[in-house]
Amino acid sequence: MNYYILDYTTSENYLEEREKYRKEHLNHATEYFNEGYLILGGAIDAANEAVLVFKADSEKIAEAFAQNDPYVKNGLIKSWSVKKWNVVIGN
């Protein structure tokens, strides 16, 4: 298993618009968490960025999460990327 970081850059109207999709987004995240893929997730500082950490065999899990995330589908995320994280301490 590998770790992957999904990095989101939020839109300018993210804080105003997210409430419309928050329940859907959290349900989506909960599914991945319950399946053991999503380890951590949340916004950074002023919420212009968010990070989600996945544990999976490939980056496809994190990519699928983003592609099906209501925040992404509804334009609240300007851009996203997935990076493999080579963890050396912890598990």
Residue frames as a rotation matrix with the C-alpha (Angstrom) as fourth column:
MET 1
0.576 0.817 0.000 0.00
0.817 -0.576 0.000 0.00
0.000 0.000 -1.000 0.00
ASN 2
-0.596 -0.715 0.365 1.11
0.725 -0.675 -0.138 3.53
0.345 0.182 0.921 -0.77
TYR 3
-0.025 0.535 -0.845 0.07
0.638 -0.642 -0.426 6.95
-0.770 -0.549 -0.325 0.44
TYR 4
-0.421 -0.016 0.907 -1.27
0.811 -0.454 0.369 9.61
0.405 0.891 0.204 -1.92
ILE 5
-0.534 0.232 -0.813 -1.99
0.388 -0.787 -0.479 13.26
-0.751 -0.572 0.330 -1.27
LEU 6
-0.023 0.611 0.792 -4.92
0.950 -0.234 0.208 14.85
0.312 0.757 -0.575 -3.05
ASP 7
-0.687 -0.300 -0.662 -4.39
0.504 -0.853 -0.137 18.60
-0.523 -0.427 0.737 -3.09
TYR 8
0.243 0.836 0.491 -7.30
0.966 -0.254 -0.046 20.94
0.086 0.486 -0.870 -3.83
THR 9
-0.950 -0.282 -0.135 -7.14
0.289 -0.957 -0.034 24.63
-0.119 -0.072 0.990 -4.71
THR 10
-0.172 0.977 -0.126 -10.53
0.830 0.075 -0.552 26.13
-0.530 -0.199 -0.824 -3.92
SER 11
-0.106 0.267 0.958 -12.46
0.791 -0.561 0.244 28.71
0.602 0.784 -0.152 -5.93
GLU 12
-0.840 -0.233 0.490 -12.87
0.008 -0.908 -0.419 32.32
0.543 -0.348 0.764 -4.83
ASN 13
-0.148 0.888 0.434 -16.48
-0.837 -0.347 0.424 31.66
0.527 -0.301 0.795 -3.79
TYR 14
-0.493 -0.132 -0.860 -15.74
0.064 0.980 -0.187 28.38
0.868 -0.147 -0.475 -2.03
LEU 15
-0.972 0.062 -0.226 -16.72
0.228 0.029 -0.973 29.48
-0.054 -0.998 -0.042 1.49
GLU 16
-0.547 0.815 -0.192 -19.99
-0.740 -0.578 -0.344 31.03
-0.392 -0.046 0.919 0.29
GLU 17
0.027 0.579 -0.815 -20.98
-0.920 0.333 0.206 28.09
0.391 0.744 0.542 -1.94
ARG 18
-0.771 -0.491 -0.406 -19.79
-0.385 0.866 -0.318 25.02
0.508 -0.089 -0.857 -0.07
GLU 19
-0.661 0.549 0.512 -22.81
-0.504 0.181 -0.844 24.73
-0.556 -0.816 0.157 2.21
LYS 20
0.259 0.793 -0.552 -24.96
-0.953 0.116 -0.281 23.70
-0.159 0.598 0.785 -0.80
TYR 21
0.466 -0.179 -0.867 -22.76
-0.469 0.781 -0.414 20.65
0.751 0.599 0.280 -1.40
ARG 22
-0.299 -0.709 0.639 -21.22
-0.910 0.011 -0.414 20.01
0.287 -0.705 -0.648 2.02
LYS 23
0.244 0.457 0.855 -23.48
-0.708 0.687 -0.165 17.13
-0.662 -0.565 0.491 3.07
GLU 24
0.980 0.119 -0.161 -22.94
-0.200 0.614 -0.764 15.39
0.008 0.780 0.625 -0.29
HIS 25
0.275 -0.959 -0.072 -19.18
-0.563 -0.100 -0.821 15.99
0.780 0.267 -0.567 -0.09
LEU 26
-0.307 -0.391 0.868 -18.96
-0.950 0.183 -0.253 14.62
-0.060 -0.902 -0.428 3.46
ASN 27
0.634 0.565 0.529 -21.03
-0.481 0.823 -0.303 11.56
-0.606 -0.062 0.793 2.52
HIS 28
0.849 -0.398 -0.349 -18.66
-0.226 0.323 -0.919 10.96
0.478 0.859 0.184 -0.39
ALA 29
-0.107 -0.946 0.305 -15.64
-0.745 -0.126 -0.654 11.31
0.658 -0.297 -0.692 1.89
THR 30
0.025 0.201 0.979 -17.20
-0.908 0.415 -0.062 9.04
-0.419 -0.887 0.193 4.53
GLU 31
0.950 0.309 -0.050 -17.59
-0.294 0.826 -0.482 6.25
-0.107 0.472 0.875 1.96
TYR 32
0.454 -0.858 -0.239 -13.88
-0.176 0.177 -0.968 6.37
0.873 0.482 -0.071 1.15
PHE 33
-0.261 -0.500 0.826 -13.01
-0.905 -0.172 -0.390 6.60
0.337 -0.849 -0.407 4.86
ASN 34
0.400 0.531 0.747 -15.19
-0.771 0.636 -0.040 3.60
-0.496 -0.560 0.664 5.72
GLU 35
0.973 -0.097 -0.209 -13.55
-0.071 0.735 -0.674 1.60
0.219 0.671 0.709 2.91
GLY 36
0.638 -0.758 -0.131 -10.16
0.482 0.261 0.836 2.36
-0.600 -0.597 0.532 4.49
TYR 37
0.234 -0.539 0.809 -8.84
0.920 -0.147 -0.364 4.53
0.315 0.829 0.462 1.66
LEU 38
0.293 -0.063 0.954 -9.25
-0.020 -0.998 -0.060 8.05
0.956 -0.002 -0.293 3.05
ILE 39
-0.173 -0.496 -0.851 -7.03
0.856 0.352 -0.379 8.55
0.488 -0.794 0.363 6.09
LEU 40
-0.312 0.022 -0.950 -7.22
0.620 -0.753 -0.221 12.31
-0.720 -0.657 0.222 6.74
GLY 41
-0.307 0.172 0.936 -8.77
0.840 -0.413 0.352 15.32
0.447 0.895 -0.018 5.07
GLY 42
0.401 0.531 -0.746 -9.47
0.793 -0.609 -0.007 18.97
-0.458 -0.589 -0.666 5.61
ALA 43
0.813 -0.038 0.581 -9.00
0.323 -0.800 -0.506 22.59
0.484 0.599 -0.638 4.60
ILE 44
-0.166 -0.925 -0.342 -5.78
0.975 -0.102 -0.197 24.47
0.147 -0.366 0.919 5.22
ASP 45
-0.855 -0.281 -0.436 -5.83
0.423 -0.863 -0.274 27.84
-0.300 -0.419 0.857 7.04
ALA 46
-0.572 0.618 -0.540 -8.19
-0.470 -0.786 -0.401 30.20
-0.672 0.025 0.740 5.25
ALA 47
0.144 0.660 0.737 -9.65
0.190 0.713 -0.675 27.37
-0.971 0.237 -0.023 3.15
ASN 48
0.396 -0.053 -0.917 -7.99
-0.850 -0.399 -0.344 28.37
-0.348 0.915 -0.203 -0.14
GLU 49
-0.336 -0.539 -0.772 -6.52
-0.705 0.688 -0.174 24.89
0.625 0.486 -0.611 -0.14
ALA 50
0.584 0.457 0.671 -7.48
-0.772 0.567 0.286 21.44
-0.250 -0.685 0.684 1.15
VAL 51
-0.479 -0.772 -0.418 -5.52
-0.808 0.574 -0.135 18.22
0.344 0.273 -0.899 1.51
LEU 52
0.710 0.627 0.320 -6.76
-0.693 0.703 0.160 14.64
-0.125 -0.335 0.934 1.65
VAL 53
-0.451 -0.891 0.053 -4.50
-0.885 0.454 0.101 11.68
-0.114 -0.001 -0.993 2.39
PHE 54
0.698 0.662 -0.272 -5.29
-0.707 0.697 -0.120 8.28
0.110 0.276 0.955 0.88
LYS 55
-0.402 -0.742 0.536 -3.79
-0.669 0.638 0.381 4.85
-0.625 -0.205 -0.753 1.42
ALA 56
0.741 0.671 0.037 -4.20
-0.401 0.487 -0.776 2.62
-0.538 0.560 0.630 -1.64
ASP 57
0.315 -0.594 0.740 -2.45
0.605 0.727 0.325 0.46
-0.731 0.346 0.588 -4.21
SER 58
-0.460 -0.447 0.767 -2.44
0.880 -0.345 0.327 3.24
0.118 0.826 0.552 -6.79
GLU 59
-0.939 0.046 -0.340 -3.31
0.016 -0.984 -0.178 6.88
-0.342 -0.172 0.924 -7.36
LYS 60
-0.724 0.688 0.051 -6.51
0.149 0.084 0.985 5.81
0.674 0.721 -0.164 -9.12
ILE 61
-0.117 0.689 -0.715 -8.43
0.975 0.218 0.051 5.81
0.191 -0.691 -0.697 -5.80
ALA 62
-0.357 -0.079 -0.931 -7.58
0.493 -0.862 -0.115 9.46
-0.794 -0.500 0.347 -5.05
GLU 63
-0.987 -0.009 -0.162 -8.25
-0.134 -0.518 0.845 10.44
-0.091 0.856 0.510 -8.68
ALA 64
-0.502 0.857 -0.114 -11.65
0.535 0.412 0.737 8.73
0.679 0.309 -0.666 -8.61
PHE 65
-0.149 0.413 -0.899 -12.47
0.923 -0.268 -0.276 10.51
-0.355 -0.871 -0.341 -5.36
ALA 66
-0.658 -0.186 -0.729 -11.73
0.070 -0.980 0.187 13.91
-0.749 0.072 0.658 -6.93
GLN 67
-0.967 0.250 -0.052 -13.55
-0.074 -0.078 0.994 13.18
0.244 0.965 0.094 -10.18
ASN 68
-0.262 0.920 -0.292 -16.70
0.564 0.391 0.727 12.22
0.783 0.025 -0.622 -8.26
ASP 69
-0.635 -0.027 -0.772 -16.50
0.724 -0.370 -0.583 14.81
-0.270 -0.929 0.255 -5.49
PRO 70
0.416 0.888 0.196 -19.52
0.909 -0.401 -0.110 17.17
-0.019 0.224 -0.974 -5.48
TYR 71
0.446 -0.333 -0.830 -17.16
0.133 -0.893 0.430 20.09
-0.885 -0.302 -0.354 -4.74
VAL 72
-0.688 -0.725 0.037 -15.20
0.088 -0.033 0.996 19.36
-0.721 0.688 0.086 -7.93
LYS 73
-0.489 0.565 0.665 -18.29
0.870 0.373 0.323 18.62
-0.065 0.736 -0.673 -10.02
ASN 74
0.568 0.823 -0.010 -19.89
0.823 -0.568 0.006 21.92
-0.001 -0.012 -1.000 -8.99
GLY 75
0.382 -0.477 0.792 -16.88
0.437 -0.661 -0.609 24.17
0.814 0.579 -0.044 -9.57
LEU 76
0.986 -0.017 0.167 -15.83
-0.153 -0.503 0.851 24.81
0.069 -0.864 -0.498 -5.96
ILE 77
0.358 -0.913 0.195 -12.39
0.305 0.312 0.900 23.36
-0.882 -0.263 0.390 -6.70
LYS 78
0.609 -0.203 -0.766 -10.29
-0.671 -0.648 -0.362 25.31
-0.423 0.734 -0.531 -9.23
SER 79
0.192 -0.609 -0.770 -7.67
-0.674 0.488 -0.554 22.63
0.713 0.625 -0.317 -9.57
TRP 80
0.743 -0.022 0.669 -6.55
-0.540 0.570 0.618 19.39
-0.395 -0.821 0.412 -7.99
SER 81
0.124 -0.740 -0.661 -3.57
-0.732 0.382 -0.564 17.08
0.670 0.554 -0.494 -8.16
VAL 82
0.986 0.094 0.136 -2.55
-0.158 0.772 0.616 13.72
-0.047 -0.629 0.776 -6.78
LYS 83
0.150 -0.987 -0.056 0.99
-0.802 -0.088 -0.591 13.05
0.579 0.134 -0.805 -5.58
LYS 84
0.561 -0.100 -0.822 2.52
0.368 0.919 0.139 9.85
0.741 -0.380 0.553 -4.26
TRP 85
0.541 -0.348 0.766 3.82
-0.766 -0.581 0.277 10.42
0.348 -0.736 -0.581 -0.75
ASN 86
0.152 -0.602 -0.784 6.84
0.113 0.798 -0.591 8.36
0.982 0.001 0.190 0.20
VAL 87
0.771 0.237 0.591 6.27
-0.531 -0.272 0.803 8.04
0.351 -0.933 -0.084 3.94
VAL 88
-0.085 -0.894 -0.440 9.41
-0.152 0.448 -0.881 7.17
0.985 -0.009 -0.174 5.90
ILE 89
-0.990 -0.133 0.040 8.13
-0.058 0.131 -0.990 7.45
0.127 -0.982 -0.137 9.48
GLY 90
-0.363 0.909 0.205 4.74
-0.666 -0.099 -0.740 6.16
-0.652 -0.405 0.641 10.61
ASN 91
-0.950 0.140 0.280 2.27
0.284 0.760 0.585 3.99
-0.131 0.635 -0.762 8.84
